[in-house]
């Protein structure tokens, strides 16, 4: 196993990253400077919770707007959260109002906030992708209602889109890592 340190920016992860987070990342390579950095950073759920030693709280989403919402917790009252703090691959919708969630509580200058939000019951999601004409031999063909759909095993590749400058190249392979230094140092819990 090769160990290397990679930099990252706030835009490289939608959720707040904590020290010792176990993560999956893509590597972004600058072909001019040959510098590399981590992007599409996603915590490995639920394994990362024991690594960060964060306290997971429970609550209910009571309000949801385009970019933010409010969670009501018996212990902490009403807490604001940013919709991007969603640990799921499925975005929050109006249907999530009154749904049970788990979250981590942090205290910032502006007050308490809920971060790293996870639905107590995740919706099931199945994605079928049509294969291109260059599909590999491992492609399986499935027929439903007269339509043929090719399904290819995912080899740990990311499907996230990253806005890149022309001299940047995204490595589609997913790599495992651990966050050793966070961008902000929130006070977790109380």
C-alpha positions in Angstrom: 0.0 0.0 0.0 1.4 3.4 -1.0 0.7 6.3 1.4 0.6 9.9 0.1 -0.8 13.2 1.3 -3.2 15.0 -1.0 -4.6 18.5 -0.5 -8.3 19.3 -0.9 -10.5 22.3 -0.8 -14.0 22.8 0.7 -15.6 22.4 -2.7 -14.2 18.8 -2.9 -16.7 17.5 -0.5 -20.3 18.4 0.0 -20.4 17.4 3.7 -18.2 18.7 6.5 -15.2 16.5 6.9 -13.8 15.7 10.4 -10.3 14.6 11.4 -9.8 10.9 11.0 -12.8 10.5 8.6 -12.5 7.3 6.5 -13.2 8.5 3.0 -13.5 7.5 -0.7 -11.9 10.0 -3.1 -11.0 10.6 -6.7 -7.7 12.1 -7.6 -7.5 15.2 -9.8 -4.2 15.5 -11.7 -2.9 18.8 -13.1 -1.0 17.8 -16.3 1.0 21.1 -16.4 2.2 21.3 -12.8 1.9 17.5 -12.1 0.2 18.4 -8.8 -2.5 16.1 -7.5 -5.4 16.7 -5.1 -8.3 14.8 -3.7 -11.9 15.6 -5.0 -15.3 14.0 -4.8 -14.6 13.2 -1.2 -17.3 11.1 0.5 -17.1 9.6 4.0 -17.5 5.8 4.3 -20.7 5.4 6.1 -21.1 4.0 8.8 -17.5 3.0 9.4 -16.2 6.6 9.6 -18.4 7.4 12.7 -16.3 5.2 14.9 -13.0 6.7 13.5 -14.1 10.3 14.2 -15.6 9.4 17.6 -18.4 11.8 16.8 -21.7 11.6 18.8 -24.6 11.0 16.5 -27.8 12.8 17.5 -31.4 12.1 16.5 -34.1 14.4 15.3 -36.8 15.1 12.7 -36.7 17.4 9.7 -39.4 20.0 10.3 -38.6 22.4 7.5 -36.8 22.1 4.1 -36.1 24.8 1.6 -33.8 24.7 -1.5 -30.5 25.0 0.3 -31.2 24.6 4.0 -33.6 23.2 6.5 -34.4 22.8 10.2 -34.2 19.7 12.3 -36.0 19.5 15.6 -34.2 17.5 18.3 -35.7 16.8 21.7 -32.3 17.5 23.4 -31.1 20.5 21.3 -34.3 22.2 20.0 -34.4 23.5 16.5 -31.1 23.3 14.5 -30.4 24.7 11.1 -28.6 22.6 8.5 -27.4 23.1 4.9 -29.0 20.7 2.4 -25.6 19.8 1.1 -24.7 18.2 4.5 -26.6 15.1 3.2 -24.6 11.8 3.6 -27.0 10.1 1.2 -26.7 9.8 -2.6 -30.4 10.9 -2.7 -31.1 14.6 -2.3 -33.5 15.9 0.3 -37.0 16.6 -1.0 -40.3 17.9 0.5 -41.1 14.2 1.2 -38.3 14.2 3.9 -40.3 16.6 6.1 -41.2 14.7 9.3 -38.6 12.0 8.6 -36.3 10.8 11.3 -32.6 11.6 10.8 -29.3 11.2 12.5 -26.8 14.1 12.6 -23.7 15.5 14.3 -24.0 18.7 16.3 -21.3 21.3 16.0 -21.0 24.7 17.6 -19.8 27.6 15.4 -19.6 31.3 16.1 -23.2 31.6 14.6 -24.4 28.9 17.0 -25.3 25.2 16.9 -25.8 23.5 13.6 -26.6 20.0 12.4 -24.0 18.5 10.0 -23.5 15.1 8.3 -27.2 14.3 8.1 -28.4 10.8 7.4 -31.9 9.5 7.1 -32.8 6.9 9.7 -34.4 4.9 6.8 -32.7 5.4 3.5 -34.7 5.2 0.3 -33.8 2.3 -2.0 -32.2 3.4 -5.2 -31.4 1.3 -8.3 -29.6 2.8 -11.3 -29.6 1.0 -14.6 -27.2 2.3 -17.2 -27.3 1.6 -20.9 -23.9 0.4 -22.1 -22.0 2.0 -25.0 -21.0 0.0 -28.1 -17.6 -0.6 -26.5 -19.0 -2.5 -23.6 -16.7 -5.1 -22.0 -17.2 -8.9 -22.1 -18.5 -8.7 -18.5 -21.6 -6.9 -19.6 -24.8 -8.8 -18.8 -27.9 -8.3 -20.9 -31.3 -8.1 -19.3 -34.6 -7.9 -21.1 -37.7 -6.1 -19.6 -40.8 -5.3 -21.5 -39.1 -5.8 -24.9 -36.2 -3.4 -24.0 -32.6 -4.6 -23.7 -30.6 -3.0 -20.9 -26.9 -3.8 -20.4 -25.7 -3.9 -16.8 -22.0 -3.6 -16.1 -20.4 -4.4 -12.7 -19.2 -1.1 -11.1 -15.4 -1.4 -10.5 -15.4 1.3 -7.8 -15.6 4.2 -10.2 -17.0 7.6 -9.4 -19.9 9.0 -11.4 -19.6 12.5 -9.9 -19.0 15.5 -12.2 -16.2 17.9 -11.3 -15.8 21.3 -12.9 -12.3 21.2 -14.2 -9.9 23.5 -16.0 -8.7 22.2 -19.4 -5.3 21.2 -17.9 -6.9 19.0 -15.2 -7.5 15.2 -15.6 -9.8 13.3 -13.3 -8.8 9.7 -12.4 -12.1 7.9 -12.3 -10.9 5.2 -9.9 -12.0 5.5 -6.2 -9.3 5.5 -3.5 -9.6 5.1 0.2 -8.1 7.6 2.6 -8.2 9.2 6.0 -8.7 12.9 6.6 -5.6 14.1 8.6 -6.4 17.8 8.7 -9.8 19.5 8.3 -10.5 22.8 6.6 -12.3 24.2 9.7 -12.0 22.9 13.2 -15.6 22.8 14.5 -16.4 21.9 18.1 -18.2 18.6 17.8 -20.9 18.0 20.4 -21.2 20.2 23.5 
